[in-house]
Amino acid sequence: MNGEFWEKLWSREDGDTLLSYLERFCGLKSNVIDIFKDFGAVRVCDAACGYGAYSVALASNGFEVYSFDVSPSAAGFTRMGLEHYGFDGSNVKSADILSTGYPNAFFDGVIANSVLDHMSVSDAEKALAELCRITKPSGLIMASFDGADDEDMSMPHDMLDDGSILYTSGSRCGMIFHPYDETEVRRLLGEAEIVYTELNPQGEQVFVFKNPY
């Protein structure tokens, strides 16, 4: 994953502003959280956690949360956010989603919010394999995928051979975005049993599926 781009992006952010954004995630109720609870998940990973929105949402709903991001700044914001709301921030680290460093089958579930669509398709396949490796057999994985809008397509970019967009200038310079449709998502997930799907208010496709390995 392009750690240099994401660190540059997150290092520009203001911690106090991000803390204010986290308030609405503390105690968040959602269908995905309910599914993880009903499944009996206890230890859950927030993969490529960003500033920690899902980490705070999960921790405030009673899960044992581990978080990582390729950007050290993002990991720091997540740790700060968890501790601000009284949760344990010691299980936050900086790591690449292609090589997380966690043991095999360590988690009951994994959340990967808007991350697989920000890498090439081949890297997304490798990242998904890594998420499956660190999740227990038949454990739950949630992956969401952003939809493409006019702004996404109008910003200067090159098209890669796999259909991914590589932005070439402006604030997104260096970022990869692959606008998956549902058929492509299902192809990426392969034989995994999908237990829940939704199109959320942010226009993201959300899939919860069982680890097939």
Backbone as JSON, one array per atom type, in Angstrom:
{
  "sequence": "MNGEFWEKLWSREDGDTLLSYLERFCGLKSNVIDIFKDFGAVRVCDAACGYGAYSVALASNGFEVYSFDVSPSAAGFTRMGLEHYGFDGSNVKSADILSTGYPNAFFDGVIANSVLDHMSVSDAEKALAELCRITKPSGLIMASFDGADDEDMSMPHDMLDDGSILYTSGSRCGMIFHPYDETEVRRLLGEAEIVYTELNPQGEQVFVFKNPY",
  "N": [[0.85, -1.19, 0.0], [0.39, 2.33, -0.57], [2.21, 3.86, 1.44], [3.59, 6.28, 1.73], [1.98, 8.24, 0.47], [-0.36, 8.12, 2.1], [0.62, 8.76, 4.64], [1.49, 11.38, 4.2], [-0.98, 12.56, 3.68], [-2.44, 12.15, 6.14], [-0.78, 13.4, 7.98], [-1.26, 16.07, 7.7], [-3.58, 16.61, 9.02], [-5.67, 17.92, 11.68], [-5.6, 17.18, 15.07], [-7.51, 17.88, 17.08], [-9.75, 18.55, 15.58], [-10.32, 16.09, 14.37], [-10.93, 14.6, 16.65], [-13.37, 15.76, 17.33], [-14.93, 14.83, 15.23], [-15.08, 12.16, 15.9], [-16.93, 11.92, 17.91], [-19.55, 11.27, 17.14], [-19.31, 8.61, 16.57], [-18.89, 7.25, 18.89], [-20.42, 4.88, 20.76], [-21.91, 4.13, 18.6], [-24.59, 2.7, 16.79], [-25.26, 0.12, 14.56], [-26.12, -1.92, 11.71], [-24.02, -3.59, 10.95], [-22.39, -3.72, 13.28], [-24.22, -4.94, 14.98], [-24.43, -7.45, 13.71], [-21.85, -8.47, 14.06], [-21.86, -8.63, 16.86], [-23.98, -10.47, 17.29], [-22.85, -12.68, 16.13], [-21.0, -13.32, 17.97], [-18.48, -12.26, 18.12], [-15.5, -11.19, 19.66], [-12.76, -10.27, 19.83], [-11.68, -7.89, 17.65], [-10.42, -6.51, 14.64], [-9.58, -3.33, 13.43], [-8.85, -2.61, 10.39], [-6.5, -0.73, 8.53], [-7.1, 1.78, 9.79], [-7.42, 4.57, 9.67], [-8.43, 7.63, 11.11], [-9.65, 6.42, 13.22], [-12.42, 5.95, 13.47], [-14.06, 3.59, 13.27], [-12.7, 2.1, 15.16], [-13.27, 3.41, 17.59], [-16.05, 3.17, 17.52], [-16.33, 0.37, 17.68], [-14.98, -0.24, 20.12], [-16.57, 1.16, 21.94], [-18.8, -0.34, 21.87], [-18.18, -2.58, 23.22], [-16.3, -4.39, 22.2], [-13.09, -6.02, 22.0], [-10.53, -4.27, 20.8], [-8.23, -4.07, 18.17], [-6.05, -2.12, 16.21], [-4.75, -0.88, 13.11], [-2.72, 1.06, 10.86], [-1.21, 2.06, 7.8], [-0.12, 4.55, 7.88], [1.77, 6.24, 10.23], [0.91, 8.61, 11.47], [-1.9, 8.47, 11.26], [-2.35, 6.17, 12.82], [-1.53, 7.24, 15.26], [-3.52, 9.2, 15.68], [-5.75, 7.54, 15.96], [-5.09, 6.13, 18.29], [-5.04, 8.28, 20.1], [-7.73, 9.07, 19.94], [-9.14, 6.81, 20.92], [-8.17, 6.73, 23.57], [-9.01, 9.22, 24.45], [-11.75, 8.82, 24.73], [-11.76, 7.05, 26.77], [-10.92, 4.44, 26.31], [-8.82, 1.55, 25.67], [-5.79, 2.24, 24.16], [-3.54, 0.89, 23.54], [-3.29, -1.17, 21.73], [-2.89, -0.28, 19.17], [-1.22, 0.19, 16.13], [1.3, 0.95, 13.62], [1.18, -0.43, 10.46], [1.42, -2.28, 7.39], [-1.25, -3.25, 5.31], [-0.76, -5.39, 3.69], [1.0, -6.91, 5.04], [0.54, -7.55, 8.04], [1.51, -8.46, 10.49], [0.2, -9.75, 12.56], [-0.69, -12.77, 14.4], [-1.67, -15.95, 12.9], [-5.17, -16.5, 12.44], [-6.05, -14.81, 14.53], [-8.08, -13.03, 15.1], [-11.6, -12.63, 15.8], [-13.12, -11.19, 14.08], [-12.86, -8.79, 11.4], [-12.68, -5.42, 10.36], [-12.67, -3.66, 7.41], [-12.74, -0.81, 6.24], [-13.38, 0.97, 3.42], [-10.84, 0.49, 2.11], [-9.75, -1.61, 0.51], [-10.41, -0.74, -1.99], [-8.62, 1.22, -2.5], [-6.22, 0.53, -3.65], [-4.26, -1.28, -6.06], [-5.87, -3.86, -8.03], [-4.56, -6.33, -7.86], [-3.07, -5.98, -5.51], [-5.19, -5.61, -3.76], [-6.27, -8.17, -3.75], [-4.17, -9.54, -2.5], [-4.18, -8.2, -0.04], [-6.7, -8.9, 0.93], [-6.31, -11.64, 1.25], [-4.46, -11.56, 3.31], [-6.03, -10.45, 5.36], [-7.85, -12.52, 5.68], [-6.08, -14.46, 6.59], [-5.43, -13.57, 9.19], [-7.81, -13.77, 10.46], [-10.1, -15.85, 12.24], [-11.06, -19.14, 11.09], [-14.06, -19.1, 9.28], [-14.67, -16.77, 10.59], [-15.82, -13.31, 10.76], [-15.61, -10.84, 8.2], [-15.73, -7.5, 7.34], [-16.01, -5.5, 4.53], [-15.88, -2.44, 2.83], [-16.71, -0.41, -0.02], [-16.04, 2.45, -1.84], [-18.19, 4.41, -3.92], [-17.84, 5.83, -7.22], [-17.91, 9.26, -8.06], [-18.74, 12.27, -9.93], [-16.72, 14.1, -9.29], [-14.61, 12.42, -8.51], [-13.93, 11.29, -10.96], [-13.23, 13.45, -12.49], [-10.92, 14.65, -11.6], [-7.4, 15.09, -12.27], [-5.91, 12.23, -13.69], [-4.44, 8.97, -14.32], [-5.33, 5.98, -16.05], [-4.95, 2.75, -14.89], [-3.88, -0.53, -15.98], [-5.59, -2.42, -14.83], [-7.95, -1.12, -14.49], [-7.98, 0.6, -12.39], [-7.74, 3.88, -10.93], [-5.16, 6.22, -10.98], [-4.28, 9.0, -9.37], [-2.86, 12.03, -10.52], [-2.18, 14.63, -9.91], [-2.7, 17.48, -7.7], [-4.54, 17.36, -4.55], [-4.92, 14.64, -4.3], [-2.8, 13.42, -5.47], [-0.96, 10.64, -6.34], [-2.61, 8.84, -5.08], [-4.42, 5.78, -5.31], [-7.42, 4.61, -6.71], [-9.96, 2.33, -7.04], [-12.93, 1.97, -8.56], [-15.13, -0.2, -7.68], [-17.72, -2.25, -9.03], [-20.67, -4.16, -8.13], [-20.43, -6.72, -9.21], [-17.65, -6.97, -9.59], [-16.8, -6.82, -6.93], [-17.89, -9.18, -5.86], [-16.48, -11.0, -7.38], [-13.91, -10.5, -6.4], [-14.24, -11.39, -3.75], [-14.64, -14.06, -4.13], [-15.24, -17.39, -3.22], [-16.3, -16.86, -0.78], [-18.78, -16.83, 1.79], [-21.3, -14.58, 1.71], [-22.87, -12.71, 4.13], [-24.24, -10.42, 4.61], [-25.28, -7.43, 3.01], [-25.21, -3.97, 2.1], [-26.08, -0.71, 0.86], [-24.73, 2.04, 2.03], [-25.52, 5.26, 3.67], [-23.46, 6.93, 2.83], [-22.96, 6.18, 0.3], [-21.43, 3.93, -0.04], [-20.69, 0.56, -0.88], [-21.32, -2.12, 1.19], [-20.11, -5.09, 2.52], [-20.48, -7.98, 4.41], [-18.84, -10.9, 5.2], [-18.07, -14.42, 5.56], [-14.96, -15.72, 6.62], [-13.43, -17.73, 4.31], [-11.45, -19.58, 4.76]],
  "CA": [[0.0, 0.0, 0.0], [1.19, 3.54, -0.73], [2.34, 4.48, 2.75], [4.06, 7.66, 1.63], [0.82, 9.1, 0.2], [-1.29, 8.19, 3.23], [1.24, 9.5, 5.73], [1.44, 12.8, 3.83], [-2.36, 12.98, 3.85], [-2.86, 12.2, 7.54], [0.07, 14.32, 8.76], [-1.79, 17.42, 7.57], [-4.83, 16.73, 9.77], [-5.64, 18.49, 13.03], [-6.1, 16.21, 16.02], [-8.72, 18.33, 17.77], [-10.86, 18.43, 14.63], [-10.65, 14.68, 14.24], [-11.62, 14.19, 17.88], [-14.76, 16.21, 17.25], [-15.62, 13.93, 14.31], [-15.24, 10.85, 16.53], [-18.01, 11.92, 18.9], [-20.75, 10.59, 16.64], [-19.04, 7.18, 16.47], [-18.87, 6.66, 20.22], [-21.73, 4.3, 21.02], [-22.62, 3.96, 17.33], [-25.38, 1.5, 16.54], [-25.35, -0.14, 13.13], [-26.39, -3.32, 11.38], [-22.76, -4.33, 10.95], [-22.02, -3.97, 14.67], [-25.16, -5.95, 15.5], [-24.08, -8.74, 13.13], [-20.65, -8.94, 14.76], [-22.27, -9.02, 18.21], [-24.77, -11.7, 17.23], [-21.93, -13.75, 15.76], [-20.2, -13.64, 19.14], [-17.12, -11.74, 17.97], [-14.96, -10.48, 20.82], [-11.55, -9.56, 19.4], [-11.93, -7.39, 16.3], [-9.38, -5.65, 14.09], [-9.92, -2.22, 12.53], [-7.75, -2.63, 9.43], [-6.34, 0.57, 7.88], [-8.08, 2.42, 10.68], [-7.58, 6.01, 9.5], [-8.38, 8.35, 12.38], [-10.16, 5.59, 14.3], [-13.87, 5.99, 13.63], [-14.55, 2.25, 13.59], [-12.07, 1.66, 16.42], [-14.07, 3.97, 18.68], [-17.38, 2.55, 17.47], [-16.23, -1.0, 18.18], [-14.62, -0.23, 21.54], [-17.7, 1.65, 22.73], [-19.81, -1.39, 21.86], [-17.72, -3.68, 24.05], [-15.35, -5.28, 21.55], [-11.66, -5.87, 22.24], [-10.18, -3.7, 19.51], [-6.86, -3.87, 17.68], [-6.13, -1.23, 15.06], [-3.49, -0.55, 12.46], [-2.77, 1.85, 9.63], [0.11, 2.21, 7.2], [0.34, 5.88, 8.26], [1.99, 6.43, 11.67], [0.08, 9.71, 11.97], [-3.26, 7.96, 11.44], [-2.32, 5.31, 14.01], [-1.48, 8.13, 16.43], [-4.85, 9.8, 15.87], [-6.63, 6.5, 16.47], [-4.72, 5.91, 19.7], [-5.5, 9.45, 20.84], [-9.18, 9.04, 20.0], [-9.55, 5.77, 21.86], [-7.85, 7.13, 24.94], [-9.87, 10.37, 24.78], [-13.06, 8.31, 25.14], [-11.59, 6.14, 27.91], [-10.66, 3.07, 25.87], [-7.42, 1.14, 25.58], [-5.16, 2.58, 22.9], [-2.23, 0.23, 23.45], [-3.28, -2.15, 20.65], [-2.86, 0.44, 17.89], [0.13, 0.2, 15.58], [1.46, 1.24, 12.2], [1.52, -1.64, 9.7], [0.88, -2.36, 6.04], [-2.29, -4.27, 5.22], [-0.23, -6.56, 2.99], [1.82, -7.67, 5.99], [0.1, -6.9, 9.28], [2.3, -8.9, 11.63], [-0.6, -10.47, 13.56], [-0.66, -14.23, 14.24], [-2.76, -16.59, 12.16], [-6.47, -16.74, 13.11], [-5.98, -14.06, 15.79], [-9.28, -12.22, 15.31], [-12.94, -13.14, 15.51], [-13.65, -10.41, 12.97], [-12.04, -7.7, 10.88], [-13.34, -4.35, 9.64], [-11.8, -3.0, 6.42], [-13.63, 0.22, 5.71], [-12.87, 1.79, 2.32], [-9.38, 0.32, 1.98], [-9.42, -2.48, -0.62], [-10.6, 0.01, -3.24], [-7.57, 2.23, -2.63], [-5.0, -0.14, -4.07], [-4.48, -2.01, -7.3], [-6.65, -5.08, -7.84], [-3.67, -7.41, -7.4], [-2.77, -5.74, -4.1], [-6.42, -5.86, -3.01], [-6.35, -9.62, -3.57], [-3.18, -9.89, -1.48], [-4.65, -7.66, 1.24], [-7.82, -9.74, 1.38], [-5.72, -12.89, 1.72], [-3.85, -11.28, 4.62], [-7.12, -10.3, 6.33], [-8.35, -13.87, 5.94], [-5.07, -15.18, 7.39], [-5.45, -13.15, 10.59], [-9.16, -14.01, 10.98], [-10.39, -17.26, 12.49], [-11.88, -19.79, 10.06], [-15.49, -18.73, 9.35], [-14.85, -15.47, 11.23], [-16.46, -12.3, 9.92], [-14.86, -9.73, 7.65], [-16.53, -6.47, 6.68], [-15.28, -4.67, 3.58], [-16.72, -1.48, 2.13], [-16.13, 0.09, -1.27], [-16.59, 3.73, -2.25], [-18.64, 4.61, -5.29], [-17.2, 6.93, -7.94], [-18.8, 10.33, -8.47], [-18.18, 13.12, -10.98], [-15.46, 14.68, -8.81], [-13.59, 11.37, -8.57], [-13.52, 11.03, -12.34], [-12.78, 14.68, -13.16], [-9.59, 15.05, -11.13], [-6.37, 14.54, -13.18], [-5.54, 10.86, -13.33], [-4.16, 7.97, -15.34], [-6.01, 4.71, -15.85], [-4.06, 1.61, -14.88], [-4.36, -1.64, -16.8], [-6.65, -3.17, -14.16], [-9.12, -0.27, -14.34], [-7.81, 1.5, -11.25], [-7.39, 5.27, -11.19], [-4.0, 6.76, -10.27], [-4.35, 10.45, -9.46], [-1.55, 12.51, -10.96], [-1.89, 15.98, -9.4], [-3.65, 17.96, -6.71], [-4.5, 16.78, -3.2], [-4.95, 13.18, -4.36], [-1.68, 12.94, -6.28], [-0.36, 9.42, -5.79], [-3.63, 7.93, -4.53], [-5.08, 4.84, -6.21], [-8.83, 4.36, -6.41], [-10.61, 1.4, -7.98], [-14.38, 2.01, -8.31], [-15.71, -1.53, -7.89], [-19.15, -2.5, -9.06], [-20.99, -5.33, -7.3], [-19.89, -7.91, -9.85], [-16.23, -7.02, -9.29], [-16.65, -7.14, -5.51], [-18.17, -10.6, -5.68], [-15.34, -11.72, -7.96], [-12.81, -10.36, -5.44], [-14.51, -12.19, -2.57], [-14.55, -15.47, -4.51], [-16.19, -18.36, -2.68], [-16.71, -16.48, 0.58], [-20.21, -16.73, 2.02], [-21.7, -13.22, 2.06], [-23.99, -12.81, 5.06], [-24.97, -9.14, 4.69], [-24.86, -6.35, 2.12], [-26.02, -2.76, 2.12], [-25.55, 0.52, 0.31], [-24.92, 2.93, 3.18], [-25.84, 6.65, 3.3], [-22.3, 7.56, 2.19], [-22.83, 5.65, -1.05], [-20.47, 2.83, -0.04], [-21.17, -0.82, -0.85], [-20.84, -2.79, 2.4], [-20.26, -6.55, 2.47], [-19.99, -8.78, 5.53], [-18.73, -12.27, 4.71], [-17.33, -15.35, 6.41], [-13.65, -16.12, 6.14], [-13.6, -19.07, 3.72], [-10.27, -20.42, 5.0]],
  "C": [[0.89, 1.24, 0.0], [1.29, 4.3, 0.58], [2.76, 5.93, 2.7], [2.9, 8.61, 1.37], [-0.04, 9.25, 1.43], [-0.68, 8.91, 4.42], [1.22, 11.0, 5.44], [0.03, 13.35, 4.04], [-2.72, 13.17, 5.32], [-2.02, 13.17, 8.37], [-0.41, 15.76, 8.68], [-3.0, 17.66, 8.47], [-4.6, 17.31, 11.16], [-6.31, 17.53, 14.01], [-7.39, 16.62, 16.7], [-9.94, 18.23, 16.85], [-11.29, 16.98, 14.47], [-11.36, 14.14, 15.48], [-13.09, 14.59, 17.85], [-15.56, 15.32, 16.3], [-15.94, 12.59, 14.98], [-16.45, 10.78, 17.47], [-19.23, 11.14, 18.42], [-20.55, 9.09, 16.49], [-19.02, 6.49, 17.82], [-20.27, 6.19, 20.58], [-22.55, 4.08, 19.77], [-23.38, 2.64, 17.28], [-25.51, 1.33, 15.03], [-25.65, -1.62, 12.9], [-25.13, -4.16, 11.42], [-22.33, -4.68, 12.37], [-22.93, -5.03, 15.28], [-24.81, -7.34, 14.98], [-22.85, -9.31, 13.82], [-20.98, -9.37, 16.18], [-23.01, -10.35, 18.19], [-23.91, -12.9, 16.89], [-21.09, -14.2, 16.96], [-18.76, -13.17, 19.04], [-16.73, -10.96, 19.23], [-13.76, -9.62, 20.4], [-11.68, -9.19, 17.93], [-10.82, -6.42, 15.9], [-9.99, -4.57, 13.21], [-8.74, -2.03, 11.59], [-7.71, -1.32, 8.64], [-7.31, 1.55, 8.51], [-8.3, 3.9, 10.43], [-7.49, 6.71, 10.84], [-9.12, 7.63, 13.51], [-11.66, 5.59, 14.49], [-14.43, 4.62, 14.01], [-13.92, 1.72, 14.87], [-12.88, 2.15, 17.61], [-15.46, 3.35, 18.7], [-17.35, 1.14, 18.05], [-15.94, -1.04, 19.67], [-15.81, 0.18, 22.4], [-18.87, 0.68, 22.72], [-19.31, -2.67, 22.52], [-16.76, -4.65, 23.42], [-13.92, -5.0, 22.04], [-11.04, -5.49, 20.9], [-8.66, -3.62, 19.32], [-6.97, -3.06, 16.4], [-4.76, -1.05, 14.43], [-3.74, 0.31, 11.24], [-1.35, 1.98, 9.11], [0.72, 3.56, 7.55], [0.55, 5.96, 9.77], [1.15, 7.56, 12.25], [-1.35, 9.25, 12.2], [-3.33, 7.06, 12.66], [-2.3, 6.15, 15.29], [-2.81, 8.78, 16.71], [-5.82, 8.77, 16.44], [-6.35, 6.23, 17.94], [-5.24, 7.06, 20.57], [-7.02, 9.43, 21.0], [-9.71, 8.0, 20.97], [-9.33, 6.2, 23.3], [-8.7, 8.32, 25.38], [-11.23, 9.91, 25.3], [-12.96, 7.22, 26.2], [-11.34, 4.7, 27.54], [-9.17, 2.83, 25.73], [-6.86, 1.46, 24.2], [-3.85, 1.84, 22.67], [-2.15, -0.76, 22.3], [-3.4, -1.49, 19.28], [-1.42, 0.47, 17.41], [0.12, 0.65, 14.13], [1.91, -0.03, 11.5], [0.87, -1.55, 8.34], [-0.15, -3.48, 5.98], [-1.83, -5.5, 4.45], [0.61, -7.45, 3.89], [1.6, -7.09, 7.38], [0.92, -7.27, 10.51], [1.51, -9.6, 12.72], [-0.48, -11.98, 13.34], [-1.81, -14.73, 13.38], [-4.0, -16.72, 13.05], [-6.56, -16.02, 14.46], [-7.3, -13.37, 16.13], [-10.56, -13.0, 15.04], [-13.55, -12.42, 14.31], [-12.71, -9.28, 12.61], [-12.95, -6.71, 10.15], [-12.33, -3.73, 8.69], [-12.66, -1.99, 5.67], [-12.91, 1.06, 4.65], [-11.35, 1.72, 2.22], [-9.02, -0.54, 0.77], [-9.57, -1.77, -1.96], [-9.58, 1.13, -3.41], [-6.21, 1.58, -2.85], [-5.3, -0.84, -5.39], [-5.26, -3.29, -7.01], [-5.77, -6.21, -7.33], [-3.3, -7.21, -5.93], [-4.01, -5.95, -3.23], [-6.6, -7.36, -2.76], [-5.38, -10.09, -2.49], [-3.62, -9.41, -0.09], [-5.78, -8.5, 1.8], [-7.31, -11.07, 1.91], [-5.08, -12.71, 3.1], [-4.93, -11.12, 5.69], [-7.73, -11.66, 6.66], [-7.37, -14.65, 6.83], [-5.19, -14.84, 8.87], [-6.81, -13.34, 11.25], [-9.38, -15.51, 11.18], [-11.2, -17.86, 11.34], [-13.37, -19.53, 10.32], [-15.74, -17.48, 10.17], [-15.37, -14.45, 10.24], [-15.46, -11.24, 9.45], [-15.84, -8.77, 7.0], [-15.62, -5.66, 5.77], [-16.27, -3.72, 2.92], [-15.95, -0.86, 0.98], [-16.83, 1.39, -1.65], [-17.12, 3.68, -3.67], [-17.92, 5.81, -5.91], [-18.25, 7.98, -8.3], [-18.08, 11.2, -9.51], [-16.84, 13.72, -10.57], [-14.33, 13.66, -8.9], [-13.05, 11.21, -9.99], [-12.95, 12.26, -13.03], [-11.39, 15.12, -12.72], [-8.53, 14.39, -12.02], [-5.9, 13.16, -12.74], [-5.11, 10.08, -14.57], [-4.98, 6.73, -15.02], [-4.99, 3.58, -15.92], [-4.69, 0.44, -15.66], [-5.52, -2.41, -16.17], [-7.92, -2.35, -13.94], [-9.07, 0.65, -13.14], [-7.4, 2.89, -11.73], [-6.16, 5.64, -10.36], [-4.02, 8.27, -10.45], [-2.95, 11.04, -9.64], [-1.23, 13.92, -10.51], [-2.95, 16.37, -8.38], [-3.53, 17.21, -5.39], [-4.48, 15.26, -3.2], [-3.76, 12.6, -5.11], [-1.0, 11.75, -5.62], [-1.35, 8.44, -5.23], [-4.19, 7.05, -5.63], [-6.52, 4.65, -5.75], [-9.39, 3.43, -7.49], [-12.1, 1.4, -7.67], [-15.04, 0.68, -8.65], [-17.22, -1.45, -8.11], [-19.41, -3.81, -8.31], [-20.42, -6.61, -7.89], [-18.41, -8.07, -9.53], [-15.97, -7.37, -7.83], [-16.85, -8.63, -5.29], [-17.06, -11.46, -6.29], [-14.15, -11.67, -7.01], [-13.0, -11.28, -4.24], [-14.53, -13.69, -2.86], [-15.65, -16.32, -3.9], [-16.69, -18.01, -1.29], [-18.23, -16.37, 0.68], [-20.55, -15.32, 2.5], [-22.95, -13.3, 2.93], [-24.79, -11.51, 5.15], [-24.4, -8.19, 3.65], [-25.77, -5.14, 2.35], [-25.32, -1.68, 1.3], [-25.79, 1.58, 1.37], [-25.16, 4.37, 2.73], [-24.69, 7.39, 2.63], [-22.08, 7.06, 0.77], [-21.83, 4.53, -1.17], [-21.21, 1.49, -0.09], [-20.52, -1.52, 0.34], [-21.13, -4.29, 2.27], [-19.69, -7.14, 3.76], [-19.98, -10.24, 5.07], [-17.91, -13.11, 5.68], [-15.99, -15.68, 5.78], [-13.73, -17.53, 5.58], [-12.45, -20.03, 4.04], [-10.22, -20.94, 6.43]]
}
